[in-house]
Amino acid sequence: MTYEEKTISSEMIYEGAILNLRKDKVYVKGDNVSYREIVEHQGGVAIAAVTDAHKMLMVKQYRKAAENVVLEVPAGKRESGEDPLFTAMRELQEETGYSAKKYEHLSSFYSSIGYSTEVIHIFMATGLTPGDTCFDENEAIDIYEYDVAQLKQMAMSGEIIDGKTICAILLVAEKLGI
């Protein structure tokens, strides 16, 4: 049987530019007390930008947490109160230079539901038109195109290691019947 945890108190441990960390004291299973550390995050978007030839725009960038260069779909953090569709449109243009005629919401999910409030919204963008990138001052991004079928194979083999990217690829592959 599942139990809803009731919050007794919350303590803000850290407030940062991208995330906050709080510690909640909660009741579990009746009167038993436990603690939960929660990462507060505005959430973000991932964009599966698909060309007419069933290729997806992908970006490579160094990710400090992984200490590696990672292949990912274009993505970014939502600003406070920002509509996820607007975030997707902004991030696609900033990171790839492309705009899209059509955006379709594919899914939304918690990135790590055990300790984070971050929700990632996945959009498929089609009807792509190239343009100029507008990288953030701290971004160094390379842009590539891959066949969706190849990306699906890379996701299934473990070659792609980013969760939002794996989800986006598999959702697009299913939608396109690949």
C-alpha positions as CSV (number, residue, x, y, z in Angstrom):
1,M,0.0,0.0,0.0
2,T,1.3,3.5,-0.9
3,Y,1.4,6.4,1.6
4,E,1.3,10.0,0.8
5,E,4.1,11.9,2.6
6,K,3.0,14.9,4.5
7,T,5.5,17.8,4.8
8,I,6.2,18.9,8.4
9,S,8.8,21.5,7.5
10,S,11.1,22.7,4.7
11,E,14.5,24.2,4.9
12,M,16.2,25.9,2.0
13,I,19.8,24.7,1.9
14,Y,21.1,26.4,-1.2
15,E,19.7,28.9,-3.7
16,G,21.5,29.1,-7.1
17,A,21.2,30.6,-10.5
18,I,19.9,27.3,-12.1
19,L,18.6,25.3,-9.1
20,N,17.8,25.4,-5.4
21,L,18.2,22.6,-2.9
22,R,15.8,22.2,0.0
23,K,15.4,19.6,2.8
24,D,11.9,18.6,3.7
25,K,11.0,16.8,7.0
26,V,8.0,14.5,6.2
27,Y,5.7,12.0,7.8
28,V,6.0,8.5,6.2
29,K,3.7,5.6,7.1
30,G,1.7,7.4,9.7
31,D,3.8,9.0,12.4
32,N,7.3,7.9,11.2
33,V,9.5,10.9,10.3
34,S,12.0,11.0,7.4
35,Y,13.8,13.6,5.4
36,R,13.8,14.3,1.6
37,E,16.4,16.4,-0.2
38,I,14.7,18.1,-3.2
39,V,16.3,19.8,-6.1
40,E,14.0,22.7,-7.3
41,H,14.4,23.4,-11.0
42,Q,12.4,25.5,-13.5
43,G,12.4,22.6,-16.0
44,G,13.3,22.5,-19.6
45,V,12.6,21.4,-23.1
46,A,14.1,19.0,-25.6
47,I,13.5,19.5,-29.3
48,A,13.5,16.7,-31.8
49,A,14.0,18.8,-34.9
50,V,13.2,16.5,-37.9
51,T,14.0,17.3,-41.5
52,D,11.9,16.3,-44.4
53,A,14.4,13.5,-45.1
54,H,13.9,12.0,-41.6
55,K,17.1,13.4,-40.2
56,M,17.3,14.9,-36.7
57,L,19.4,18.0,-35.8
58,M,21.8,17.0,-33.0
59,V,24.2,19.0,-31.0
60,K,27.5,18.0,-29.4
61,Q,28.8,19.9,-26.4
62,Y,31.0,19.3,-23.4
63,R,29.0,18.4,-20.3
64,K,30.9,19.0,-17.0
65,A,28.8,16.5,-15.0
66,A,29.7,13.7,-17.5
67,E,33.2,15.0,-18.0
68,N,32.7,14.3,-21.7
69,V,31.5,15.6,-25.0
70,V,27.9,14.4,-25.4
71,L,25.6,14.0,-28.4
72,E,22.1,15.5,-27.6
73,V,19.0,16.9,-29.1
74,P,18.8,20.7,-28.8
75,A,17.5,21.6,-25.4
76,G,17.4,24.3,-22.8
77,K,16.1,25.6,-19.4
78,R,12.8,27.3,-19.1
79,E,12.7,30.8,-17.6
80,S,10.4,31.4,-14.7
81,G,6.8,31.2,-15.9
82,E,7.8,30.7,-19.5
83,D,5.6,28.6,-21.7
84,P,7.4,25.4,-22.7
85,L,6.5,25.9,-26.4
86,F,8.1,29.3,-26.4
87,T,11.2,27.8,-24.7
88,A,11.4,25.2,-27.4
89,M,11.2,27.8,-30.2
90,R,13.8,30.0,-28.5
91,E,16.2,27.1,-27.8
92,L,16.0,25.6,-31.3
93,Q,16.9,28.9,-32.9
94,E,19.7,29.7,-30.3
95,E,21.4,26.3,-30.5
96,T,20.9,25.4,-34.2
97,G,19.8,28.6,-36.0
98,Y,16.7,26.8,-37.3
99,S,13.1,27.8,-37.0
100,A,10.2,25.4,-37.5
101,K,6.7,25.8,-39.0
102,K,5.2,23.2,-36.7
103,Y,5.8,22.1,-33.1
104,E,4.2,19.0,-31.7
105,H,4.3,18.2,-28.0
106,L,5.4,14.6,-27.7
107,S,5.7,14.1,-23.9
108,S,6.6,15.6,-20.6
109,F,8.5,13.8,-17.8
110,Y,10.3,14.2,-14.5
111,S,14.1,13.9,-15.2
112,S,14.7,12.2,-11.8
113,I,11.4,12.0,-9.8
114,G,13.1,10.7,-6.7
115,Y,14.7,14.1,-5.8
116,S,14.0,16.7,-8.5
117,T,11.1,18.9,-9.5
118,E,12.5,19.3,-13.0
119,V,10.0,18.5,-15.8
120,I,11.3,18.2,-19.4
121,H,8.9,18.8,-22.2
122,I,9.7,17.1,-25.5
123,F,8.6,18.7,-28.8
124,M,9.0,17.5,-32.4
125,A,9.8,20.4,-34.7
126,T,9.1,20.1,-38.5
127,G,9.1,22.3,-41.5
128,L,12.6,23.5,-40.7
129,T,14.2,26.6,-42.1
130,P,17.9,27.3,-41.5
131,G,19.1,30.6,-39.9
132,D,21.8,32.0,-37.6
133,T,22.7,30.6,-34.2
134,C,22.7,32.7,-31.1
135,F,24.7,30.7,-28.6
136,D,24.7,31.7,-24.9
137,E,28.1,33.3,-24.1
138,N,29.1,30.1,-22.2
139,E,28.1,27.6,-24.9
140,A,30.4,25.9,-27.5
141,I,28.1,23.7,-29.7
142,D,28.7,21.7,-32.9
143,I,25.6,20.9,-35.0
144,Y,25.0,17.7,-36.9
145,E,22.3,15.8,-38.8
146,Y,21.7,12.1,-38.2
147,D,19.2,9.7,-39.7
148,V,16.5,8.9,-37.2
149,A,17.0,5.1,-37.8
150,Q,20.7,5.5,-37.0
151,L,19.9,7.5,-33.8
152,K,17.5,4.9,-32.7
153,Q,20.2,2.2,-33.1
154,M,22.7,4.5,-31.2
155,A,20.1,5.0,-28.4
156,M,19.4,1.2,-28.1
157,S,23.1,0.3,-28.1
158,G,23.9,2.7,-25.3
159,E,26.0,5.0,-27.5
160,I,23.7,7.9,-26.6
161,I,23.9,8.5,-22.9
162,D,21.6,11.5,-22.3
163,G,18.1,10.6,-21.0
164,K,16.1,13.3,-22.7
165,T,17.8,12.6,-26.0
166,I,17.0,8.9,-25.7
167,C,13.4,9.7,-25.0
168,A,13.1,12.2,-27.9
169,I,14.7,9.8,-30.4
170,L,12.5,6.8,-29.4
171,L,9.3,8.9,-29.4
172,V,10.2,10.3,-32.9
173,A,11.1,6.9,-34.2
174,E,7.8,5.5,-33.0
175,K,5.9,8.4,-34.5
176,L,7.6,8.0,-37.9
177,G,7.3,4.2,-37.8
178,I,11.1,3.7,-37.8
